Amino acid sequence: MRLYAEHVPGCDIVEIVRFGPGQQGAEGSVLRGVLNVAGLTVICMDSPVHHAFSFTPSVSLFVTCDSLGELTRTAGALGEGGGVLMAMADYGFSRQFTWLNDRFGVSWQLNLP
């Protein structure tokens, strides 16, 4: 959550509630985290349950950047340890666009209109 709040334009941490002693999750891990991403509320958690699924790029967060510098910095921070799905380029629908998965598997589309 700190990665996103520090590097994604318009993203702020609203709330973090952590697991305490004797609760189902590892003590200190995130029971519920609330992010505001440009007006969109995103709920996060460190799930103590192991799932048979992971993230897919079929759902992604779309962020419009105000400058090429902002887009480049955001893509660099989010892409570290992740993977690029579409390299930063002019695809005709915007001046610059990139689509990537961050190191946690969350998919981001970053756009400079």
C-alpha positions as a LaTeX table, in Angstrom:
\begin{tabular}{lrrr}
\hline
Residue & $x$ (\AA) & $y$ (\AA) & $z$ (\AA) \\
\hline
Met1 & 0.00 & 0.00 & 0.00 \\
Arg2 & 2.88 & 2.35 & 0.74 \\
Leu3 & 4.32 & 1.66 & $-2.72$ \\
Tyr4 & 1.07 & 2.77 & $-4.31$ \\
Ala5 & 0.57 & 5.82 & $-2.08$ \\
Glu6 & 4.14 & 6.97 & $-2.75$ \\
His7 & 4.16 & 6.45 & $-6.51$ \\
Val8 & 0.65 & 6.42 & $-7.99$ \\
Pro9 & $-0.80$ & 9.87 & $-8.74$ \\
Gly10 & $-3.94$ & 10.54 & $-6.68$ \\
Cys11 & $-3.44$ & 7.55 & $-4.36$ \\
Asp12 & $-3.72$ & 7.82 & $-0.58$ \\
Ile13 & $-3.90$ & 5.32 & 2.28 \\
Val14 & $-7.20$ & 5.85 & 4.10 \\
Glu15 & $-6.96$ & 3.14 & 6.76 \\
Ile16 & $-4.82$ & 0.19 & 7.86 \\
Val17 & $-6.06$ & $-2.33$ & 10.43 \\
Arg18 & $-3.59$ & $-5.07$ & 11.37 \\
Phe19 & $-4.09$ & $-8.58$ & 12.71 \\
Gly20 & $-3.42$ & $-8.75$ & 16.44 \\
Pro21 & $-2.30$ & $-11.56$ & 18.73 \\
Gly22 & $-4.46$ & $-14.66$ & 18.53 \\
Gln23 & $-6.24$ & $-13.62$ & 15.33 \\
Gln24 & $-6.34$ & $-15.78$ & 12.22 \\
Gly25 & $-3.67$ & $-13.82$ & 10.28 \\
Ala26 & $-0.01$ & $-13.31$ & 11.14 \\
Glu27 & 0.31 & $-10.67$ & 13.85 \\
Gly28 & 1.03 & $-7.28$ & 12.28 \\
Ser29 & $-0.07$ & $-8.27$ & 8.78 \\
Val30 & $-2.90$ & $-6.32$ & 7.14 \\
Leu31 & $-6.41$ & $-7.38$ & 8.11 \\
Arg32 & $-7.95$ & $-4.53$ & 6.12 \\
Gly33 & $-6.31$ & $-1.72$ & 4.21 \\
Val34 & $-8.23$ & 0.97 & 2.41 \\
Leu35 & $-6.71$ & 2.94 & $-0.47$ \\
Asn36 & $-8.22$ & 5.82 & $-2.38$ \\
Val37 & $-6.95$ & 5.66 & $-5.96$ \\
Ala38 & $-8.20$ & 8.83 & $-7.68$ \\
Gly39 & $-11.64$ & 8.45 & $-6.08$ \\
Leu40 & $-11.81$ & 4.64 & $-6.36$ \\
Thr41 & $-11.86$ & 2.79 & $-3.04$ \\
Val42 & $-9.60$ & $-0.27$ & $-3.10$ \\
Ile43 & $-9.65$ & $-2.74$ & $-0.19$ \\
Cys44 & $-6.47$ & $-4.75$ & 0.50 \\
Met45 & $-5.59$ & $-7.54$ & 2.91 \\
Asp46 & $-2.92$ & $-10.09$ & 3.71 \\
Ser47 & $-5.18$ & $-13.12$ & 3.43 \\
Pro48 & $-4.34$ & $-15.95$ & 5.84 \\
Val49 & $-6.24$ & $-18.31$ & 3.51 \\
His50 & $-4.24$ & $-19.90$ & 0.67 \\
His51 & $-6.22$ & $-19.62$ & $-2.55$ \\
Ala52 & $-6.01$ & $-21.66$ & $-5.75$ \\
Phe53 & $-5.99$ & $-18.45$ & $-7.83$ \\
Ser54 & $-3.89$ & $-15.35$ & $-8.31$ \\
Phe55 & $-4.27$ & $-11.94$ & $-9.94$ \\
Thr56 & $-4.88$ & $-11.67$ & $-13.68$ \\
Pro57 & $-4.53$ & $-8.65$ & $-15.98$ \\
Ser58 & $-8.20$ & $-9.04$ & $-16.93$ \\
Val59 & $-8.80$ & $-6.51$ & $-14.13$ \\
Ser60 & $-6.43$ & $-3.58$ & $-13.91$ \\
Leu61 & $-6.23$ & $-0.13$ & $-12.42$ \\
Phe62 & $-6.15$ & 2.63 & $-15.05$ \\
Val63 & $-4.28$ & 5.81 & $-14.08$ \\
Thr64 & $-4.05$ & 8.97 & $-16.16$ \\
Cys65 & $-0.76$ & 10.81 & $-15.62$ \\
Asp66 & $-0.26$ & 14.56 & $-16.04$ \\
Ser67 & 3.20 & 14.44 & $-17.63$ \\
Leu68 & 5.66 & 12.08 & $-19.29$ \\
Gly69 & 7.90 & 12.38 & $-16.23$ \\
Glu70 & 5.06 & 11.32 & $-13.92$ \\
Leu71 & 4.20 & 8.36 & $-16.17$ \\
Thr72 & 7.85 & 7.28 & $-16.39$ \\
Arg73 & 8.43 & 7.52 & $-12.62$ \\
Thr74 & 5.18 & 5.67 & $-11.83$ \\
Ala75 & 5.91 & 2.92 & $-14.37$ \\
Gly76 & 9.45 & 2.53 & $-13.03$ \\
Ala77 & 8.31 & 2.23 & $-9.40$ \\
Leu78 & 5.41 & $-0.13$ & $-10.10$ \\
Gly79 & 7.28 & $-2.21$ & $-12.68$ \\
Glu80 & 10.24 & $-2.99$ & $-10.43$ \\
Gly81 & 10.07 & $-6.73$ & $-9.78$ \\
Gly82 & 6.97 & $-7.08$ & $-11.95$ \\
Gly83 & 6.44 & $-7.55$ & $-15.66$ \\
Val84 & 5.55 & $-5.40$ & $-18.65$ \\
Leu85 & 2.46 & $-6.41$ & $-20.63$ \\
Met86 & 2.68 & $-3.49$ & $-23.09$ \\
Ala87 & 5.90 & $-1.47$ & $-23.30$ \\
Met88 & 5.66 & 2.31 & $-22.98$ \\
Ala89 & 4.85 & 3.71 & $-26.41$ \\
Asp90 & 2.44 & 5.76 & $-28.48$ \\
Tyr91 & $-0.25$ & 3.26 & $-29.45$ \\
Gly92 & $-2.38$ & 5.86 & $-31.23$ \\
Phe93 & $-5.01$ & 6.23 & $-28.52$ \\
Ser94 & $-2.73$ & 8.32 & $-26.29$ \\
Arg95 & 0.68 & 10.02 & $-26.43$ \\
Gln96 & 2.22 & 7.36 & $-24.14$ \\
Phe97 & 0.79 & 4.25 & $-22.57$ \\
Thr98 & 2.12 & 1.25 & $-20.69$ \\
Trp99 & 0.48 & $-1.76$ & $-19.08$ \\
Leu100 & 2.32 & $-3.70$ & $-16.39$ \\
Asn101 & 1.98 & $-6.05$ & $-13.47$ \\
Asp102 & 3.66 & $-4.93$ & $-10.26$ \\
Arg103 & 5.67 & $-7.24$ & $-8.00$ \\
Phe104 & 2.48 & $-8.20$ & $-6.14$ \\
Gly105 & 0.68 & $-9.21$ & $-9.36$ \\
Val106 & $-1.60$ & $-6.17$ & $-9.53$ \\
Ser107 & $-2.14$ & $-4.97$ & $-13.10$ \\
Trp108 & $-1.78$ & $-1.25$ & $-13.94$ \\
Gln109 & $-2.53$ & 0.67 & $-17.12$ \\
Leu110 & $-0.73$ & 4.03 & $-17.10$ \\
Asn111 & $-1.77$ & 6.62 & $-19.66$ \\
Leu112 & $-0.63$ & 10.05 & $-20.85$ \\
Pro113 & $-3.49$ & 11.41 & $-22.99$ \\
\hline
\end{tabular}
